[in-house]
Amino acid sequence: MKELEKVLQRVDEHYGEAETVTLKNGLRVEYAVHGADHAPEKILLIMGLIAEKVAWLPVVATMLETHGEKCQLVSFDNRGIGGTDAPTARYTTTQMALDAMELMDHLQWKSAHIVGIR
Protein backbone atom coordinates (compact mmCIF):
# COMPACT_ATOMS: atom_id res chain seq x y z
CA MET A 1 0.00 0.00 0.00
CA LYS A 2 2.86 2.40 0.72
CA GLU A 3 4.16 1.97 -2.85
CA LEU A 4 0.77 2.96 -4.24
CA GLU A 5 0.72 6.02 -1.98
CA LYS A 6 4.19 6.99 -3.27
CA VAL A 7 3.06 6.65 -6.87
CA LEU A 8 -0.09 8.70 -6.26
CA GLN A 9 1.98 11.39 -4.54
CA ARG A 10 4.31 11.53 -7.57
CA VAL A 11 1.35 11.73 -9.95
CA ASP A 12 -0.05 14.64 -7.96
CA GLU A 13 3.39 16.29 -7.80
CA HIS A 14 3.92 16.16 -11.58
CA TYR A 15 0.34 16.20 -12.93
CA GLY A 16 -1.67 17.96 -10.21
CA GLU A 17 -1.77 21.22 -12.13
CA ALA A 18 -2.56 20.13 -15.67
CA GLU A 19 -3.53 22.97 -17.99
CA THR A 20 -5.85 23.20 -20.98
CA VAL A 21 -5.66 25.21 -24.16
CA THR A 22 -7.92 25.49 -27.16
CA LEU A 23 -5.69 25.18 -30.21
CA LYS A 24 -6.16 27.18 -33.41
CA ASN A 25 -7.88 24.12 -34.93
CA GLY A 26 -10.54 24.25 -32.17
CA LEU A 27 -9.32 21.18 -30.25
CA ARG A 28 -9.16 21.60 -26.47
CA VAL A 29 -5.98 19.87 -25.24
CA GLU A 30 -4.96 19.01 -21.70
CA TYR A 31 -1.23 19.15 -21.01
CA ALA A 32 1.25 19.33 -18.14
CA VAL A 33 4.46 21.34 -17.95
CA HIS A 34 7.33 19.80 -16.01
CA GLY A 35 10.44 21.75 -15.07
CA ALA A 36 11.61 25.33 -15.21
CA ASP A 37 10.57 27.75 -17.96
CA HIS A 38 14.15 28.96 -18.30
CA ALA A 39 15.50 25.46 -19.00
CA PRO A 40 17.42 25.48 -22.29
CA GLU A 41 16.31 22.05 -23.50
CA LYS A 42 12.62 21.66 -24.37
CA ILE A 43 11.21 18.13 -24.67
CA LEU A 44 7.75 17.30 -26.02
CA LEU A 45 6.50 13.89 -24.87
CA ILE A 46 3.96 12.38 -27.26
CA MET A 47 2.12 9.34 -25.92
CA GLY A 48 0.70 6.61 -28.12
CA LEU A 49 -2.92 6.33 -29.13
CA ILE A 50 -4.49 4.81 -26.02
CA ALA A 51 -2.56 6.09 -23.00
CA GLU A 52 -2.85 9.33 -21.06
CA LYS A 53 -0.04 11.82 -20.42
CA VAL A 54 0.44 10.50 -16.88
CA ALA A 55 1.99 7.33 -18.36
CA TRP A 56 5.12 9.49 -18.83
CA LEU A 57 5.54 9.73 -15.02
CA PRO A 58 8.68 7.54 -14.78
CA VAL A 59 10.37 9.49 -17.59
CA VAL A 60 9.35 12.88 -16.22
CA ALA A 61 10.46 12.07 -12.68
CA THR A 62 13.79 10.62 -13.82
CA MET A 63 14.58 13.47 -16.20
CA LEU A 64 13.85 16.12 -13.58
CA GLU A 65 15.86 14.28 -10.93
CA THR A 66 18.88 13.77 -13.18
CA HIS A 67 18.81 16.88 -15.36
CA GLY A 68 16.87 19.33 -13.19
CA GLU A 69 17.42 22.85 -14.49
CA LYS A 70 18.59 21.70 -17.93
CA CYS A 71 15.26 20.58 -19.33
CA GLN A 72 11.59 21.40 -19.43
CA LEU A 73 9.18 18.69 -20.51
CA VAL A 74 5.59 18.86 -21.68
CA SER A 75 3.29 15.85 -21.85
CA PHE A 76 -0.24 15.99 -23.21
CA ASP A 77 -3.28 13.88 -23.93
CA ASN A 78 -3.81 13.16 -27.62
CA ARG A 79 -7.23 13.76 -29.14
CA GLY A 80 -9.80 11.33 -27.75
CA ILE A 81 -7.76 10.56 -24.61
CA GLY A 82 -7.95 11.83 -21.03
CA GLY A 83 -8.70 15.53 -20.69
CA THR A 84 -8.44 16.33 -24.41
CA ASP A 85 -11.50 16.65 -26.64
CA ALA A 86 -12.72 13.59 -28.52
CA PRO A 87 -13.97 14.72 -31.95
CA THR A 88 -16.29 12.22 -33.61
CA ALA A 89 -14.43 12.20 -36.93
CA ARG A 90 -11.60 9.75 -37.65
CA TYR A 91 -8.17 10.86 -36.44
CA THR A 92 -5.15 10.85 -38.71
CA THR A 93 -1.51 10.89 -37.72
CA THR A 94 -1.18 14.11 -39.71
CA GLN A 95 -3.88 15.75 -37.55
CA MET A 96 -2.18 14.51 -34.40
CA ALA A 97 1.19 15.86 -35.55
CA LEU A 98 -0.44 19.22 -36.27
CA ASP A 99 -1.97 19.16 -32.77
CA ALA A 100 1.52 18.73 -31.31
CA MET A 101 2.87 21.56 -33.45
CA GLU A 102 0.02 23.87 -32.40
CA LEU A 103 0.70 23.01 -28.75
CA MET A 104 4.34 23.98 -29.28
CA ASP A 105 3.16 27.26 -30.83
CA HIS A 106 1.01 27.89 -27.76
CA LEU A 107 4.02 27.21 -25.52
CA GLN A 108 6.08 29.55 -27.73
CA TRP A 109 8.63 26.80 -28.34
CA LYS A 110 10.45 27.31 -31.63
CA SER A 111 12.02 23.86 -31.39
CA ALA A 112 12.03 20.84 -29.10
CA HIS A 113 13.30 17.33 -28.75
CA ILE A 114 10.41 15.01 -29.60
CA VAL A 115 10.00 11.75 -27.69
CA GLY A 116 7.16 9.46 -28.63
CA ILE A 117 5.60 6.08 -28.02
CA ARG A 118 3.30 4.40 -30.47
Beta strands, then each sheet from edge to edge (+ up, - down):
strand 1: 19-22
strand 2: 28-34
strand 3: 41-46
strand 4: 71-76
strand 5: 113-116
sheet 1: 1+ 2- 4+ 3+ 5+
end
